[in-house]
Amino acid sequence: MDAEIFVPFTFFAFVAAIILVPVLAKERTKRSAHDLISQAMARGQALEPSLVSQLSQNMLDEGNRARKSLGNGVILLALAFGFVAAGYVADGYSFDHDGDVVHGMMIPAIIMGAVGAAFLILAIVDYTTKRKAT
């Protein structure tokens, strides 16, 4: 297998692992906490008010999702622009100037730019939905 094909897959697998592992761990913790509370309620045990307020605070934090999505979108679009700029700068320093460096940097730039645009769209949808609900 050529290294040209292997490197982008390795890069995106690494990025996906960095993003997905903390998210999945957080969701797993929330799910186990909710399961524990539902079991306690089914047994008729009283719940502490501090526990209920802590869980409701987490729900309020999730309500600020539009702002987080907007920030993620801006960061990913900036990274995409950085990849494109780095490709042009690196191609300027290469000996043959055949554009292979620029083309190679466009692949991660397009993917990051598409994900960044998706985050921006999600932020817009979340913001408009939130405004209609209130």
CORLINLIN-V622611 format. One record per residue. SS is DSSP state (H for helix, E for strand, - for the rest). PHI is phi in radians with two decimals (* if undefined). Layout:
ss phi
SS PHI
SS PHI
This chain:
ss phi
- *
- -1.22
H -1.18
H -1.11
H -1.53
H -1.25
H -1.11
H -1.09
H -1.12
H -1.12
H -1.06
H -1.28
H -1.17
H -1.13
H -1.10
H -1.10
H -1.13
H -1.11
H -1.43
H -1.35
H -1.07
H -1.13
H -1.13
H -1.16
H -1.15
H -1.15
H -1.13
H -1.13
H -1.13
H -1.08
H -1.10
H -1.19
H -1.14
H -1.17
H -1.12
H -1.11
H -1.18
H -1.15
H -1.15
H -1.16
H -1.19
H -1.15
- -1.47
- 1.48
- -1.40
- -1.36
- -1.73
- -1.26
H -1.06
H -1.14
H -1.17
H -1.13
H -1.17
H -1.15
H -1.17
H -1.22
H -1.12
H -1.09
H -1.20
H -1.18
H -1.11
H -1.23
- -1.20
- -1.60
H -1.17
H -1.07
H -1.17
H -1.14
H -1.13
H -1.09
H -1.10
H -1.09
H -1.11
H -1.11
H -1.12
H -1.18
H -1.17
H -1.15
H -1.11
H -1.08
H -1.09
H -1.09
H -1.12
H -1.11
H -1.09
H -1.10
H -1.10
H -1.20
H -1.18
H -1.15
H -1.20
H -1.17
H -1.66
- -1.40
- -1.41
- -1.73
- 0.87
- -1.64
- 1.50
H -1.13
H -1.15
H -1.11
H -1.12
H -1.16
H -1.40
H -1.23
H -1.08
H -1.17
H -1.13
H -1.16
H -1.15
H -1.14
H -1.13
H -1.15
H -1.17
H -1.08
H -1.13
H -1.13
H -1.11
H -1.12
H -1.11
H -1.06
H -1.12
H -1.13
H -1.11
H -1.09
H -1.17
H -1.21
H -1.17
H -1.13
H -1.18
H -1.22
H -1.27
- -1.61
